[in-house]
Amino acid sequence: MQNKNPKSLFGIDINEFTQNAQFNVLATQIDFLYLRSSGSGTGRFRVDKKFIEFAKESRNYGIPVGAYHFGVPSYDLTDADRQCDDFINLLQEGFGTKNYGDLFPVLDIEVPIDKSIPTKTLVQWIDRFRVRFERKTRRRLMLYTGLFFIQLYDNFYVKGKGYPLKNMPLWIAMYTKLPINPPFPPDIGGWTRWRIWQYSEDQKVMGVGNPVDANWGPDHIELLIQPSDVTGLRATMDKDNIYVSWNSVPDIDLLGYNIFVNNYWISTVDEKATKYIIDKRKLNVPKGSPINITIEAFDYDGETSKNRAKVTV
């Protein structure tokens, strides 16, 4: 995988054990922040005692913020469903209805370290959580795990399926202070790039009273967040057509736009497009009824704008 570079963003992750968090100071020290929202290490879903408070404070000071759930895979694949649903509900308590944080939501997988379940089961559990989460939220799920853990579980390789998790954005833990580790994360598990690299577990940072986990991120915050909402949406109509136009979204990872009429998908256009013509004759809309045009941007990760722009003709 890649090494960090001078443009790599810097972020930390904190939890209820973090001491004396001063968000006004952190806002001047970090580019992004992850919070532990919850975990299932006790055998039940447990909410981090500081998550709701920390989520509010992060937003108050404009810090790009996301959250992670410490998941515990097992033979019981239906437990992935329960942990997933509880995580979805808790994210909305912290960030707002249908809001799952600014940054990628994250599933943290570090156990079991005794290999009490086979690799195939572990990967199935993670994938089941991922598919359910993304279907219910329309957000991409990032995976946090360690280099050691991937190696322990056969590089997440499943016979006959290859590397089923390799298209998940990856947050990898590999600490540079350990002499057995390479200078930066190697290709592993089907991944050739990390999105976040946790390089230290004991970094001193102004704004927190104890050493914390420290992370290098991508070169731009847009690679961790949803695409911007489309602005300037306009629509005019004549007898045969609806002429739609909008302002270009400037995000560096923009891939295109989805266009809808009365909430039904009409077309997808590429990132260079700023206009589209809709053939009215192909619409199943009663004469005289309002026609609602909506549009969202999407990026290379498949993330879409938080809100669809809307105009009525």
C-alpha positions as CSV (number, residue, x, y, z in Angstrom):
1,M,0.0,0.0,0.0
2,Q,1.0,3.6,-0.1
3,N,3.0,5.5,2.5
4,K,1.9,8.8,4.0
5,N,2.9,12.0,2.3
6,P,3.1,15.7,3.2
7,K,-0.6,16.2,2.1
8,S,-1.9,13.3,4.3
9,L,-4.6,14.5,6.6
10,F,-4.2,13.9,10.4
11,G,-6.9,12.6,12.7
12,I,-7.4,10.9,16.0
13,D,-10.0,8.5,17.5
14,I,-11.3,8.8,21.0
15,N,-13.7,7.2,23.4
16,E,-15.2,7.4,26.9
17,F,-11.7,6.9,28.5
18,T,-10.3,10.0,26.7
19,Q,-9.4,12.6,29.4
20,N,-10.1,16.3,29.3
21,A,-11.2,16.5,25.6
22,Q,-11.2,20.2,24.6
23,F,-12.9,20.4,21.2
24,N,-12.1,24.1,20.7
25,V,-8.5,23.2,20.8
26,L,-8.8,19.9,18.8
27,A,-10.5,21.9,16.0
28,T,-7.1,23.6,15.5
29,Q,-5.0,20.5,15.7
30,I,-6.7,17.7,13.7
31,D,-8.3,17.4,10.2
32,F,-10.8,14.7,11.2
33,L,-12.1,12.8,14.3
34,Y,-13.5,9.3,14.9
35,L,-15.6,8.5,18.0
36,R,-16.3,5.0,19.4
37,S,-20.1,4.9,19.4
38,S,-20.5,1.3,20.7
39,G,-19.2,-2.2,21.1
40,S,-20.4,-5.7,21.6
41,G,-17.3,-7.1,23.4
42,T,-19.4,-7.7,26.6
43,G,-21.8,-10.0,24.7
44,R,-24.4,-7.3,24.4
45,F,-24.6,-4.0,22.5
46,R,-23.1,-1.3,24.7
47,V,-23.1,2.5,24.0
48,D,-19.9,4.4,24.7
49,K,-20.7,6.8,27.6
50,K,-19.3,9.8,25.8
51,F,-20.5,9.3,22.3
52,I,-23.5,11.5,22.3
53,E,-21.7,14.3,24.1
54,F,-18.6,14.0,21.9
55,A,-20.7,13.9,18.7
56,K,-22.4,17.2,19.6
57,E,-19.2,18.9,20.6
58,S,-17.5,17.9,17.4
59,R,-20.3,19.3,15.3
60,N,-20.3,22.5,17.4
61,Y,-16.7,23.2,16.5
62,G,-16.9,22.1,12.8
63,I,-14.7,19.0,13.2
64,P,-15.4,16.4,10.4
65,V,-16.6,13.5,12.6
66,G,-17.5,9.9,12.2
67,A,-18.1,6.9,14.4
68,Y,-17.2,3.2,14.7
69,H,-18.8,0.1,16.2
70,F,-16.6,-2.5,17.8
71,G,-18.1,-5.7,16.3
72,V,-17.7,-9.2,17.6
73,P,-18.2,-11.8,14.8
74,S,-19.4,-15.3,15.6
75,Y,-21.0,-18.4,14.1
76,D,-24.4,-16.6,14.6
77,L,-24.6,-14.6,11.4
78,T,-28.0,-13.1,12.5
79,D,-26.1,-11.3,15.3
80,A,-24.5,-9.2,12.5
81,D,-28.0,-8.0,11.8
82,R,-28.7,-7.1,15.4
83,Q,-25.4,-5.3,15.9
84,C,-25.9,-3.5,12.6
85,D,-29.4,-2.3,13.4
86,D,-28.3,-1.0,16.9
87,F,-25.4,0.8,15.3
88,I,-27.6,2.5,12.7
89,N,-30.1,3.6,15.4
90,L,-27.3,4.9,17.7
91,L,-25.6,6.9,14.9
92,Q,-28.9,8.8,14.4
93,E,-29.1,9.5,18.1
94,G,-25.7,11.1,17.9
95,F,-25.8,12.8,14.5
96,G,-29.6,13.3,13.7
97,T,-32.3,11.5,11.8
98,K,-31.0,9.8,8.7
99,N,-27.6,11.2,9.5
100,Y,-24.8,8.7,10.1
101,G,-21.9,11.1,10.5
102,D,-19.7,13.2,8.2
103,L,-17.1,10.5,7.7
104,F,-17.5,6.9,6.6
105,P,-19.3,4.9,9.3
106,V,-16.9,2.2,10.5
107,L,-17.1,-1.4,11.6
108,D,-14.1,-2.2,13.9
109,I,-13.1,-5.9,13.8
110,E,-10.3,-7.1,16.0
111,V,-11.6,-10.3,17.5
112,P,-11.6,-13.2,18.0
113,I,-7.9,-13.5,18.2
114,D,-8.0,-17.1,19.1
115,K,-9.3,-18.1,15.7
116,S,-12.3,-19.7,17.3
117,I,-14.2,-19.2,14.1
118,P,-12.9,-20.0,10.6
119,T,-11.9,-17.3,8.1
120,K,-14.9,-18.0,5.9
121,T,-17.3,-17.4,8.8
122,L,-15.5,-14.2,9.9
123,V,-15.6,-12.8,6.4
124,Q,-19.3,-13.8,5.9
125,W,-20.2,-12.1,9.2
126,I,-18.5,-8.8,8.2
127,D,-20.0,-8.9,4.7
128,R,-23.5,-9.5,6.1
129,F,-23.1,-6.5,8.4
130,R,-21.8,-4.4,5.5
131,V,-24.5,-5.3,3.0
132,R,-27.3,-4.7,5.6
133,F,-25.8,-1.4,6.7
134,E,-25.3,0.0,3.2
135,R,-28.8,-1.1,2.1
136,K,-30.5,0.6,5.1
137,T,-28.5,3.8,5.1
138,R,-27.3,4.4,1.6
139,R,-23.8,5.0,3.1
140,R,-20.6,3.1,2.5
141,L,-19.2,1.2,5.4
142,M,-15.5,1.4,6.2
143,L,-13.6,-1.6,7.8
144,Y,-11.2,-1.0,10.6
145,T,-8.8,-3.9,11.4
146,G,-5.2,-4.6,12.1
147,L,-2.4,-5.9,9.8
148,F,-1.8,-8.7,12.4
149,F,-5.5,-9.6,12.4
150,I,-5.7,-9.8,8.6
151,Q,-2.7,-12.1,8.6
152,L,-4.1,-14.2,11.4
153,Y,-7.3,-14.9,9.3
154,D,-5.6,-16.0,6.1
155,N,-5.4,-12.5,4.6
156,F,-9.2,-12.6,4.5
157,Y,-9.0,-15.0,1.6
158,V,-11.9,-17.3,1.0
159,K,-11.5,-20.3,-1.3
160,G,-13.6,-19.9,-4.4
161,K,-14.4,-16.3,-3.7
162,G,-11.1,-14.6,-3.4
163,Y,-11.1,-11.5,-1.2
164,P,-14.8,-10.6,-0.7
165,L,-14.0,-7.5,1.5
166,K,-11.4,-5.8,-0.7
167,N,-13.8,-3.2,-2.1
168,M,-14.6,-1.8,1.4
169,P,-12.7,1.4,2.3
170,L,-9.9,0.3,4.6
171,W,-8.8,1.8,7.9
172,I,-5.7,-0.3,8.9
173,A,-3.9,-0.4,12.2
174,M,-0.1,-0.9,12.0
175,Y,2.1,0.9,14.5
176,T,5.4,2.2,13.3
177,K,7.1,1.9,16.7
178,L,7.0,-1.9,16.5
179,P,10.3,-3.0,15.0
180,I,8.7,-6.1,13.3
181,N,6.4,-3.9,11.2
182,P,7.4,-2.5,7.8
183,P,7.7,1.3,7.3
184,F,4.2,1.4,6.0
185,P,1.3,-1.1,5.4
186,P,1.9,-3.7,2.8
187,D,-0.6,-4.9,0.2
188,I,-2.8,-7.4,2.0
189,G,-6.3,-8.9,2.1
190,G,-6.9,-7.8,-1.5
191,W,-6.2,-4.2,-0.6
192,T,-3.6,-2.1,-2.4
193,R,-4.4,1.2,-0.7
194,W,-5.5,2.3,2.7
195,R,-8.0,5.2,3.2
196,I,-6.8,5.7,6.8
197,W,-3.7,4.3,8.5
198,Q,-3.6,4.2,12.3
199,Y,0.1,4.5,12.9
200,S,0.3,5.0,16.6
201,E,-1.7,4.2,19.8
202,D,0.0,6.7,22.1
203,Q,0.3,10.0,20.3
204,K,0.3,13.2,22.4
205,V,-2.1,15.8,20.9
206,M,-3.1,19.2,22.2
207,G,-6.7,19.2,23.2
208,V,-6.7,15.8,24.9
209,G,-5.2,14.9,28.3
210,N,-3.8,11.5,27.5
211,P,-2.1,9.8,24.6
212,V,-4.5,8.8,21.9
213,D,-4.7,6.7,18.7
214,A,-3.3,8.7,15.7
215,N,-4.1,8.3,12.1
216,W,-2.9,9.4,8.6
217,G,-5.8,10.0,6.2
218,P,-6.1,10.7,2.5
219,D,-4.9,13.9,0.9
220,H,-8.3,15.6,1.0
221,I,-11.3,15.4,3.3
222,E,-13.6,14.8,0.3
223,L,-12.2,11.3,0.2
224,L,-13.7,10.6,3.6
225,I,-17.1,12.3,3.2
226,Q,-20.2,12.2,1.1
227,P,-20.3,14.3,-2.1
228,S,-21.5,17.9,-1.8
229,D,-25.2,18.6,-2.4
230,V,-25.9,19.8,-6.0
231,T,-26.7,23.5,-6.2
232,G,-28.3,25.7,-8.8
233,L,-30.8,23.1,-10.0
234,R,-33.1,24.7,-12.6
235,A,-35.8,23.3,-15.0
236,T,-37.9,24.6,-17.8
237,M,-40.4,22.9,-19.9
238,D,-42.0,23.0,-23.4
239,K,-44.5,20.7,-25.0
240,D,-42.1,17.8,-25.5
241,N,-39.2,18.2,-23.1
242,I,-38.0,19.2,-19.7
243,Y,-34.6,21.0,-19.8
244,V,-32.7,20.5,-16.6
245,S,-29.4,22.2,-15.6
246,W,-27.3,22.5,-12.4
247,N,-24.0,23.8,-11.1
248,S,-21.0,21.5,-11.3
249,V,-20.0,19.9,-8.0
250,P,-16.3,20.6,-7.5
251,D,-15.4,17.5,-5.4
252,I,-12.2,15.8,-6.5
253,D,-13.6,12.3,-6.4
254,L,-16.9,13.1,-8.2
255,L,-18.0,10.4,-10.6
256,G,-21.4,11.6,-11.8
257,Y,-25.0,12.5,-11.0
258,N,-28.3,10.5,-10.6
259,I,-31.5,12.3,-11.9
260,F,-35.0,11.4,-10.7
261,V,-38.5,12.4,-11.6
262,N,-41.1,12.1,-8.8
263,N,-38.5,9.9,-7.0
264,Y,-38.1,7.5,-9.9
265,W,-34.7,7.2,-11.4
266,I,-34.5,8.6,-14.9
267,S,-30.8,8.7,-15.8
268,T,-27.2,8.8,-14.7
269,V,-24.7,11.2,-16.3
270,D,-21.0,11.6,-15.9
271,E,-19.1,14.2,-13.7
272,K,-18.7,16.7,-16.6
273,A,-22.5,17.0,-17.3
274,T,-24.4,20.1,-16.1
275,K,-27.5,19.7,-18.1
276,Y,-30.0,17.0,-19.2
277,I,-33.1,16.8,-21.4
278,I,-36.0,14.7,-20.2
279,D,-38.5,13.5,-22.8
280,K,-41.9,14.2,-21.3
281,R,-43.6,11.6,-23.6
282,K,-41.7,8.9,-21.7
283,L,-43.0,10.1,-18.3
284,N,-46.0,8.4,-16.7
285,V,-47.3,11.7,-15.2
286,P,-50.9,12.7,-15.5
287,K,-51.4,15.9,-17.5
288,G,-51.4,19.0,-15.3
289,S,-49.7,17.2,-12.3
290,P,-46.6,18.7,-10.8
291,I,-43.3,17.1,-11.9
292,N,-40.6,17.0,-9.2
293,I,-37.0,16.8,-10.5
294,T,-34.3,15.8,-8.0
295,I,-30.6,15.2,-8.5
296,E,-27.8,13.8,-6.4
297,A,-24.0,13.6,-6.9
298,F,-22.1,10.4,-6.4
299,D,-18.4,9.6,-6.1
300,Y,-16.0,6.8,-6.8
301,D,-16.9,5.1,-3.5
302,G,-20.5,5.0,-4.4
303,E,-21.4,7.6,-1.8
304,T,-24.2,10.0,-2.7
305,S,-25.0,13.6,-1.7
306,K,-26.6,13.8,1.8
307,N,-29.6,15.7,0.2
308,R,-31.0,15.7,-3.2
309,A,-31.5,19.0,-4.8
310,K,-35.2,19.5,-5.9
311,V,-37.1,21.7,-8.4
312,T,-40.8,21.4,-9.5
313,V,-42.1,22.2,-12.9
